[in-house]
């Protein structure tokens, strides 16, 4: 009886469950597929976080670079204006020269001193206090300065050098503007020393960089090979956003990076990744013990479905023919098609014809069966159910399941990022206050237009516009009213310009207009309209009163002596100064030409 009882127990006991190889393979394949989808989702999110940080840093860099260029350009414009003024003076009166230098010094941005060196001998200097020993300095006798002076003379342009250590203490940039008379003979040099620490600290304090750090490098013509003169040198080795800054006679590099470095991980991502791996481990355990109960299989399917349904990104799984097998709720929301409509159909319905053709070629060339990213993330143009198109970023991974290749696509709507990038381009090319082109963007657009006009033998003119007594407006009514004046002037000019005309803010209260297919007579007619329109402007003040402003205009047109943008700009600038010298609120076309009221 005991033997019979033992036999019954052995027969009724549970034999060890042997999991079939195909179940192991199926479980492993599913684990790899879902782990791949989770991994790609996390990678895409990390890339997105990094990209947002870099875009933010790039915006800060563009803002900082624009402020720095504008601050330097304002001083360079003052030096150029002084050079133009010298050409109008037949004889230099010491008192008038000192008064002019004082006006330049007072109007400048962190200017340490301004000097004139006729025939390369420093004769006039302001302020004189503390600089007495420099008066009479002859540049060729000073080898530390003469090479830079020679380069400025040879280039016939303003050159900015430094920073250099100043005898008075601190660092300074030195602007040198050569002056040539009407015959082209070299007259002398206008020099201006700009306080390096003062101008950079002022820009840093107003640029809103509390969460960013920056550094500058490049001295004179060395460019990116120069030493770091502001900030920490190691910042350039820490993968910063680097922006090129053009200066007269050279270039600098600006490096910007978050104070705490690039943070690509967040607690949410770490929780999602860790939790996702844990969920997948549980799912594979359920699949491995498939024969212990159908409930385990159903639970596993519910967990898989939960992952897809809670993903914030669209996740689409297809076979090797591009037929959709899985289509999560985020994909339904993104494209407007329901899962029932899309399951069993081609994924090409969700793409433009061009991107669909590219996708088909990628499927045909995907030969490896091991899980991997197929070329990393790429951008495509998606097509919604209503026919609208949206920019998408897609990351596709490939794995093998039951001897069949499956493809997991993680798709993200990047409309917001594209808008952000367009905004970045706009910030880099326009003046934030007036909406006109900034100096660099204007020069690029104007040069292209001028080359086209010369190629086809068409007229082309440059118009320089300057607000009269603008400093008085700022000093009397404040910078807010001054900003309103500049906005109204830009708006008024746009109302009188064609779509093909190019409006730029050249610095301070000075604007420049390029007029394609426009000769001198048409430019004068436009100037007359602008003068009349500005005279009618009324700028409302906070106290209910209003002020009126006027402008002075200088015009230069394409000709034998003005056949490039540099000569046209100089001619228009000289004409502008002639109009101002003649009483303002008028236009002059070329130096010595009749003035238009």
C-alpha positions in Angstrom: 0.0 0.0 0.0 2.9 2.3 0.8 4.3 1.7 -2.6 1.0 2.5 -4.3 0.7 5.7 -2.3 4.2 6.8 -3.3 3.4 6.1 -6.9 0.2 8.2 -6.8 2.1 11.1 -5.2 4.8 10.9 -7.9 2.2 10.7 -10.7 0.2 13.7 -9.2 3.4 15.9 -8.5 4.3 18.8 -10.9 7.1 17.9 -13.3 9.6 20.7 -14.0 8.3 23.0 -16.8 10.7 23.0 -19.7 10.3 26.3 -21.7 10.4 25.7 -25.4 13.2 27.4 -27.3 10.7 29.2 -29.5 9.2 30.8 -26.4 12.6 31.9 -25.2 13.2 33.4 -28.6 9.8 35.1 -28.8 10.3 36.6 -25.3 13.8 37.8 -26.1 12.7 39.4 -29.4 9.8 41.2 -27.7 12.1 42.4 -24.9 14.6 43.7 -27.4 11.9 45.4 -29.5 10.4 47.2 -26.5 13.7 48.0 -24.9 14.8 49.4 -28.2 11.6 51.6 -28.4 12.2 52.7 -24.8 15.9 53.4 -25.4 15.2 55.4 -28.5 12.5 57.4 -26.7 14.9 58.3 -23.9 17.7 59.1 -26.4 15.3 61.4 -28.4 14.3 63.1 -25.2 17.9 63.6 -24.1 18.8 64.9 -27.6 15.9 67.3 -27.3 16.9 68.6 -23.9 20.5 69.1 -25.2 19.2 70.8 -28.3 17.0 73.2 -26.3 19.9 74.1 -24.1 22.1 74.8 -27.1 19.4 76.8 -28.8 19.0 78.9 -25.6 22.8 79.3 -25.4 22.8 80.3 -29.1 20.1 82.9 -28.5 22.2 84.3 -25.7 25.3 84.2 -27.8 23.6 86.0 -30.7 22.2 88.7 -28.3 25.6 89.2 -26.6 27.4 89.3 -30.0 24.9 91.8 -31.4 25.3 94.1 -28.3 29.1 93.8 -28.5 29.2 94.6 -32.2 26.8 97.5 -31.8 28.8 98.9 -28.9 32.1 98.7 -30.9 30.4 100.0 -34.1 29.1 103.0 -32.3 32.6 104.1 -31.4 33.9 103.2 -34.9 31.1 105.3 -36.4 32.1 108.2 -34.2 35.8 107.9 -35.4 34.6 107.7 -39.0 32.5 110.8 -38.6 35.5 112.6 -37.1 37.5 111.6 -40.1 34.8 112.9 -42.5 34.7 116.2 -40.4 38.5 116.6 -40.8 38.1 116.6 -44.6 35.8 119.6 -44.5 38.2 121.7 -42.4 40.9 123.5 -44.5 42.8 124.5 -41.3 42.6 122.9 -37.9 41.9 125.3 -35.1 43.2 123.9 -31.8 40.1 125.0 -29.7 37.7 123.7 -32.3 39.6 120.4 -32.5 39.6 120.0 -28.7 35.9 120.8 -28.6 35.2 118.2 -31.3 37.3 115.6 -29.5 35.5 116.3 -26.3 32.1 115.8 -28.1 33.3 112.5 -29.5 34.6 111.5 -26.1 31.3 112.4 -24.4 29.3 110.5 -27.0 31.4 107.4 -27.0 30.8 104.1 -25.3 33.5 103.6 -22.6 36.1 105.7 -24.5 39.3 106.3 -22.6 40.7 108.9 -25.0 40.5 110.2 -28.5 43.4 111.6 -30.5 44.4 113.1 -33.9 47.8 112.4 -35.4 48.4 114.4 -38.6 51.3 112.9 -40.5 51.4 110.1 -37.8 52.4 112.5 -35.0 49.9 112.6 -32.1 49.1 116.3 -31.9 45.6 116.5 -30.4 44.4 114.4 -27.5 41.4 114.4 -25.2 41.2 114.2 -22.3 44.7 115.6 -21.9 44.9 115.0 -18.1 47.1 112.0 -17.4 48.0 111.7 -21.1 50.4 114.7 -21.4 53.4 112.5 -22.3 51.6 111.0 -25.2 51.3 114.4 -27.0 53.9 114.6 -29.7 54.3 110.8 -30.0 55.5 109.9 -33.5 54.1 106.5 -34.5 57.1 105.3 -36.7 59.3 105.7 -33.6 57.3 103.2 -31.6 57.6 99.6 -32.9 54.9 98.4 -30.6 52.3 100.6 -32.4 53.7 101.3 -35.9 52.8 97.9 -37.4 49.1 98.3 -36.5 49.2 101.9 -37.8 50.8 100.7 -41.1 48.1 98.0 -41.5 45.3 100.6 -41.1 47.0 102.9 -43.7 47.5 100.1 -46.2 43.9 98.8 -45.8 42.4 102.3 -45.9 39.9 101.1 -43.3 39.3 101.4 -39.6 41.2 98.6 -37.7 40.6 97.5 -34.1 43.4 95.9 -32.2 43.9 94.7 -28.6 43.1 94.3 -25.9 46.4 95.7 -24.8 47.7 96.7 -21.4 47.4 100.5 -21.0 50.0 102.7 -19.3 47.1 104.3 -17.3 46.2 100.8 -16.1 43.7 98.2 -17.3 43.1 96.8 -20.8 41.9 98.6 -23.9 41.0 98.2 -27.5 42.6 100.6 -29.9 40.6 101.8 -32.9 42.7 103.4 -35.7 41.0 105.2 -38.6 43.2 106.5 -41.4 42.2 109.8 -43.0 42.8 110.4 -46.7 42.0 113.7 -48.5 40.0 114.0 -51.7 43.1 113.4 -53.8 43.7 110.1 -51.9 46.7 111.4 -50.0 47.2 110.1 -46.5 46.5 112.9 -44.0 46.9 111.2 -40.7 45.3 109.0 -38.1 42.2 109.1 -35.8 42.9 107.0 -32.7 40.4 106.0 -30.0 41.2 103.9 -26.9 38.2 101.9 -25.6 38.1 100.5 -22.1 38.0 96.7 -22.5 36.7 95.9 -19.0 34.2 98.7 -19.0 32.5 97.8 -22.3 32.5 94.0 -21.6 31.2 94.4 -18.0 28.5 96.8 -19.2 27.3 94.3 -21.9 27.5 91.4 -19.4 25.3 93.3 -17.0 22.5 94.0 -19.4 22.6 90.8 -21.6 20.6 88.6 -19.1 23.3 85.9 -18.8 22.7 85.0 -15.1 22.5 81.3 -16.1 25.2 81.4 -18.7 29.0 82.1 -18.8 30.9 83.3 -21.7 34.5 83.9 -22.9 36.1 85.8 -25.8 39.3 85.0 -27.7 41.1 86.3 -30.7 43.4 89.3 -30.7 43.9 91.4 -33.9 44.3 89.2 -36.9 44.8 86.0 -35.0 41.1 85.1 -34.9 40.3 81.8 -33.3 44.0 81.2 -32.7 44.4 84.2 -30.4 44.5 84.0 -26.6 41.4 84.2 -24.4 41.1 87.8 -23.1 37.8 87.6 -21.3 36.4 84.7 -19.3 37.9 81.3 -18.5 40.1 79.8 -21.3 39.0 76.2 -20.5 35.4 77.2 -21.5 36.4 76.8 -25.2 37.3 73.1 -24.4 33.9 72.3 -22.8 31.8 72.0 -26.0 30.4 75.6 -25.9 28.2 77.3 -28.5 30.7 79.4 -30.5 29.7 82.5 -32.4 31.9 84.5 -34.7 32.1 88.2 -34.1 33.4 90.4 -36.9 35.4 93.4 -35.8 37.2 96.0 -38.0 40.4 94.2 -39.2 39.8 90.9 -37.6 37.5 88.5 -35.9 36.7 87.2 -32.4 35.1 84.0 -31.2 32.5 84.1 -28.4 31.9 80.9 -26.4 28.7 80.5 -24.3 27.8 77.6 -22.0 25.3 77.2 -19.1 26.9 77.9 -15.7 26.3 74.4 -14.6 27.3 72.8 -17.9 25.2 70.8 -20.3 22.5 69.0 -18.3 21.0 66.2 -20.5 19.4 64.1 -17.8 16.4 64.9 -15.7 14.8 63.0 -12.8 11.9 62.2 -14.9 14.0 60.6 -17.6 16.0 58.6 -15.1 12.7 57.4 -13.5 11.3 56.6 -17.0 14.3 54.7 -18.1 14.7 52.7 -14.9 11.0 52.1 -14.6 10.8 51.1 -18.3 13.6 48.6 -17.9 11.9 47.2 -14.8 8.6 46.9 -16.7 10.3 45.1 -19.6 12.0 42.7 -17.2 8.6 41.8 -15.7 7.1 41.4 -19.1 9.8 39.0 -20.3 9.4 37.0 -17.1 5.7 36.7 -17.9 6.4 35.5 -21.4 9.0 33.0 -20.2 6.4 31.4 -17.9 3.8 31.4 -20.6 2.8 27.8 -19.9 2.0 28.6 -16.3 -1.2 30.4 -17.4 -2.9 32.4 -20.0 -3.4 35.2 -17.5 0.3 35.8 -17.5 0.3 36.3 -21.2 -2.7 38.7 -21.0 -1.0 40.6 -18.2 2.1 40.9 -20.4 0.1 42.2 -23.3 -1.6 44.8 -21.0 1.8 46.0 -19.8 3.1 46.3 -23.3 0.0 48.2 -24.4 0.3 50.5 -21.3 3.9 51.4 -22.4 2.8 52.4 -25.9 -0.3 54.2 -24.7 1.5 56.3 -22.1 4.4 57.3 -24.3 4.3 61.0 -25.1 5.9 60.4 -28.5 4.2 58.7 -31.4 5.4 55.1 -31.6 4.8 53.1 -34.8 5.9 49.5 -35.3 6.0 48.1 -38.9 7.1 44.9 -40.6 9.8 44.8 -43.3 7.3 45.9 -45.9 6.4 49.1 -44.1 2.9 47.7 -43.0 1.9 49.1 -39.7 1.6 46.6 -36.9 1.3 48.9 -33.8 0.1 52.5 -33.7 -0.1 54.1 -30.3 -2.5 56.9 -29.0 0.1 59.6 -29.4 0.4 58.6 -33.1 -3.4 58.9 -33.3 -3.3 62.4 -31.8 -0.3 63.4 -34.0 -1.7 62.3 -37.4 -5.5 62.3 -36.8 -5.9 58.6 -38.0 -7.2 56.1 -35.5 -5.4 52.8 -34.8 -8.1 50.8 -36.6 -7.7 52.9 -39.7 -3.9 52.6 -39.9 -3.2 49.1 -38.6 -2.5 46.9 -41.7 -1.8 49.9 -44.0 1.4 51.3 -45.3 3.3 53.8 -43.2 3.8 55.8 -46.4 0.3 57.3 -46.0 1.8 59.4 -43.1 4.6 60.9 -45.2 5.0 63.0 -48.3 5.8 61.2 -51.6 9.4 62.4 -51.4 10.0 61.1 -47.9 8.0 57.9 -48.6 10.4 57.1 -51.5 13.4 57.7 -49.2 11.8 55.5 -46.5 11.3 52.7 -49.0 15.0 52.8 -50.0 16.0 52.6 -46.4 13.9 49.5 -45.8 15.5 47.8 -48.8 19.0 48.5 -47.7 18.5 47.5 -44.0 20.4 44.2 -44.0 21.6 43.7 -40.4 19.3 41.7 -38.1 20.8 43.0 -34.8 19.0 45.9 -33.0 20.5 49.3 -33.9 19.6 52.8 -34.9 19.2 53.2 -38.6 21.4 56.3 -39.2 20.2 58.1 -36.1 17.5 60.7 -36.0 16.3 62.4 -39.2 13.8 65.0 -40.1 10.8 64.3 -42.5 7.6 66.0 -43.4 4.5 64.2 -42.1 1.0 64.3 -43.6 -2.0 64.4 -41.4 -5.4 63.1 -42.1 -6.7 66.6 -43.0 -3.9 67.0 -45.5 -1.8 69.5 -43.5 1.9 68.9 -43.3 4.0 69.0 -40.2 7.8 68.8 -39.6 8.7 65.6 -37.7 11.8 64.0 -36.2 11.9 60.2 -36.5 14.3 57.7 -35.0 14.0 54.1 -36.4 15.3 51.0 -34.9 15.4 47.5 -36.3 15.2 44.1 -34.6 14.1 40.5 -35.5 11.0 38.7 -34.2 10.0 35.2 -35.4 12.4 35.3 -38.3 10.8 38.6 -39.4 12.4 42.0 -39.3 10.3 44.7 -37.4 11.0 48.4 -37.3 10.2 50.6 -34.4 9.8 54.3 -35.2 9.7 57.0 -32.5 8.2 60.2 -34.0 8.1 63.7 -32.5 6.4 66.8 -33.7 9.2 69.5 -34.0 7.0 72.4 -35.2 7.9 74.3 -32.0 11.6 73.7 -32.4 11.5 74.8 -36.1 9.7 78.0 -35.1 12.4 78.5 -32.5 15.1 78.1 -35.1 13.4 80.6 -37.4 13.2 83.0 -34.5 16.9 82.5 -33.9 17.7 83.3 -37.6 15.5 86.4 -37.3 17.3 87.6 -34.1 20.7 87.0 -35.8 19.7 89.2 -38.8 17.4 91.9 -37.6 17.7 94.9 -35.2 15.6 94.0 -32.1 14.3 97.6 -31.6 13.3 98.6 -35.1 12.9 95.3 -37.0 15.3 96.5 -39.7 18.3 94.5 -40.9 21.2 94.7 -38.5 24.6 95.9 -39.9 25.9 92.4 -40.9 22.7 91.2 -42.5 22.3 94.5 -44.4 25.8 94.3 -45.8 25.2 90.7 -47.0 21.9 91.5 -48.7 23.1 94.8 -50.2 26.3 93.2 -51.6 24.2 90.5 -53.3 21.9 93.1 -54.8 24.8 95.4 -55.9 26.5 92.5 -57.7 23.3 91.7 -59.6 22.8 95.4 -60.5 26.4 95.6 -61.9 26.0 92.4 -63.8 22.9 93.6 -65.6 23.9 97.3 -65.9 21.1 98.6 -63.8 21.0 101.6 -61.5 21.6 101.2 -57.7 21.7 103.8 -54.9 22.5 104.0 -51.2 20.7 106.3 -48.9 22.0 107.2 -45.4 19.4 108.6 -42.9 20.3 110.1 -39.5 17.9 111.5 -36.9 18.7 115.1 -36.2 19.6 116.0 -32.6 18.8 112.5 -31.4 21.1 112.8 -28.4 19.1 115.9 -27.3 15.9 113.8 -27.5 17.5 111.1 -25.3 18.9 113.6 -22.8 15.7 115.6 -22.6 12.9 113.0 -22.8 14.7 109.7 -21.9 15.7 106.6 -23.8 12.2 105.2 -24.0 11.1 108.2 -26.1 14.3 107.9 -28.1 13.5 104.3 -28.8 10.0 105.3 -29.9 11.5 107.9 -32.3 13.7 105.2 -33.9 10.7 102.8 -34.2 8.5 105.5 -35.8 11.3 106.5 -38.2 11.8 102.8 -39.3 8.0 102.4 -39.7 7.7 105.6 -41.8 10.6 104.6 -44.0 9.1 101.2 -44.6 5.8 102.8 -45.7 7.7 104.6 -48.5 9.9 101.8 -49.6 9.3 99.0 -52.1 9.4 95.3 -51.3 12.8 95.1 -53.1 14.4 97.9 -51.1 16.6 97.0 -48.2 16.4 98.9 -44.9 19.1 98.5 -42.2 20.0 100.1 -38.9 23.7 101.0 -39.2 24.1 102.0 -35.6 22.7 104.4 -33.0 20.3 106.7 -34.8 21.7 106.0 -38.3 19.8 104.0 -40.9 20.9 102.9 -44.4 18.7 102.0 -47.4 19.8 100.1 -50.5 17.6 101.0 -53.6 17.9 98.4 -56.4 17.3 99.6 -60.0 17.2 103.2 -58.7 19.3 106.1 -60.1 20.2 109.4 -58.5 17.0 111.2 -59.5 14.7 108.5 -58.2 16.7 108.4 -54.9 16.3 112.2 -54.5 12.6 111.9 -55.1 12.4 109.2 -52.4 14.4 111.4 -50.1 12.0 114.3 -50.6 9.1 112.1 -49.7 10.9 110.8 -46.5 11.8 114.3 -45.4 8.2 115.5 -45.8 6.8 112.4 -44.1 9.1 112.7 -41.1 8.3 116.3 -40.7 4.6 115.3 -40.2 5.4 112.8 -37.5 4.3 113.5 -33.9 5.9 111.4 -31.2 3.5 111.2 -28.2 5.1 111.8 -24.8 4.0 110.2 -21.5 2.6 113.5 -20.3 0.3 113.8 -23.3 2.5 116.3 -25.2 4.2 115.5 -28.5 7.5 116.2 -30.1 8.5 116.4 -33.8 11.8 115.2 -35.3 13.6 115.7 -38.5 16.2 113.7 -40.4 19.2 114.4 -42.6 19.8 112.3 -45.7 22.9 111.5 -47.8 22.7 109.8 -51.2 25.2 108.0 -53.3 24.5 106.2 -56.6 26.4 103.6 -58.6 29.0 105.2 -60.8 32.6 105.0 -62.0 34.0 106.2 -58.6 31.4 104.4 -56.5 31.3 100.9 -57.9 31.3 98.9 -54.7 29.3 99.0 -51.5 32.2 100.4 -49.4 32.7 103.4 -51.7 28.9 104.0 -52.0 28.5 103.9 -48.2 31.4 106.3 -47.7 30.0 108.7 -50.4 26.5 108.6 -48.9 28.0 109.1 -45.4 30.0 112.1 -46.6 26.8 113.5 -48.2 24.9 113.0 -45.0 27.5 114.9 -43.0 27.3 117.7 -45.7 23.6 117.8 -45.2 24.0 118.1 -41.5 26.7 120.8 -41.9 24.3 122.7 -44.1 21.7 123.0 -41.4 20.0 119.5 -41.1 16.5 118.5 -42.2 17.6 118.2 -45.8 19.2 115.8 -48.3 22.5 116.0 -50.1 23.5 113.8 -53.1 27.3 113.6 -53.1 29.7 116.0 -51.4 29.5 119.4 -53.0 26.2 118.7 -54.7 23.2 121.0 -54.3 21.1 120.4 -51.1 17.5 119.2 -51.3 15.3 120.7 -48.6 
